């Protein structure tokens, strides 16, 4: 990957719900997007202990990456909306 073609963004994820139209997910996210290869990387805050990270499937919410404390990142963009 060439870093000169990367941008770092902070903001909300929007998903399409067939009943409601476009819905904004409640949590802000930070990502690095590589324009040249259409890749993106979610940023985990520095204060999160990576040894405590796990994947959890939560009914009506979808797949989460969490430390079981303060950090939680919904990674199922097409999962259930709130």
C-alpha positions in Angstrom: 0.0 0.0 0.0 1.2 3.5 -0.7 0.5 5.9 2.1 0.3 9.0 0.0 -3.0 7.7 -1.3 -4.5 7.2 2.2 -6.9 9.5 4.1 -7.8 9.3 7.8 -11.5 10.0 8.5 -13.7 10.3 11.6 -17.5 10.2 11.4 -20.6 8.0 11.3 -21.5 5.0 9.3 -24.7 5.1 7.4 -26.5 1.9 6.3 -29.6 1.3 4.3 -32.6 -0.2 6.1 -35.4 -1.4 3.8 -38.1 -0.1 6.2 -36.5 3.2 7.4 -34.2 4.2 4.5 -30.7 5.4 5.4 -30.0 5.1 9.1 -27.0 6.5 10.9 -25.2 4.2 13.3 -24.9 5.8 16.7 -21.1 5.4 17.3 -18.5 7.6 15.6 -15.7 5.7 13.9 -12.2 6.4 12.8 -10.8 4.8 9.7 -7.9 5.0 7.3 -9.0 4.5 3.7 -6.5 3.6 1.0 -7.9 5.1 -2.2 -5.6 3.1 -4.6 -6.8 -0.3 -3.6 -10.3 0.5 -2.0 -9.2 -0.9 1.4 -10.1 0.7 4.7 -8.9 0.0 8.2 -10.8 0.8 11.4 -8.7 2.5 14.1 -8.8 1.1 17.7 -8.1 3.7 20.3 -4.6 3.6 21.9 -6.1 3.1 25.4 -7.7 -0.3 24.5 -5.9 -3.4 25.6 -5.5 -5.5 22.5 -5.2 -8.7 24.6 -8.8 -8.2 25.8 -10.3 -7.8 22.3 -12.8 -10.5 21.2 -15.5 -10.9 18.5 -19.0 -11.2 19.9 -22.3 -11.9 18.0 -25.0 -9.8 19.6 -28.7 -10.5 18.7 -30.3 -7.5 16.9 -27.0 -5.7 16.8 -24.7 -8.0 14.8 -21.0 -8.7 15.0 -19.0 -6.6 17.4 -15.3 -6.3 18.3 -15.1 -5.4 22.0 -12.8 -5.3 25.0 -15.9 -6.0 27.2 -15.4 -2.6 28.8 -15.7 0.8 27.1 -14.6 -0.1 23.5 -17.1 -1.6 21.1 -17.0 -1.5 17.3 -19.9 -2.9 15.2 -18.3 -4.5 12.2 -21.4 -5.9 10.6 -22.4 -2.9 8.5 -25.4 -4.7 7.1 -26.6 -6.1 10.4 -29.5 -5.0 12.4 -30.0 -1.2 12.9 -31.0 0.4 16.1 
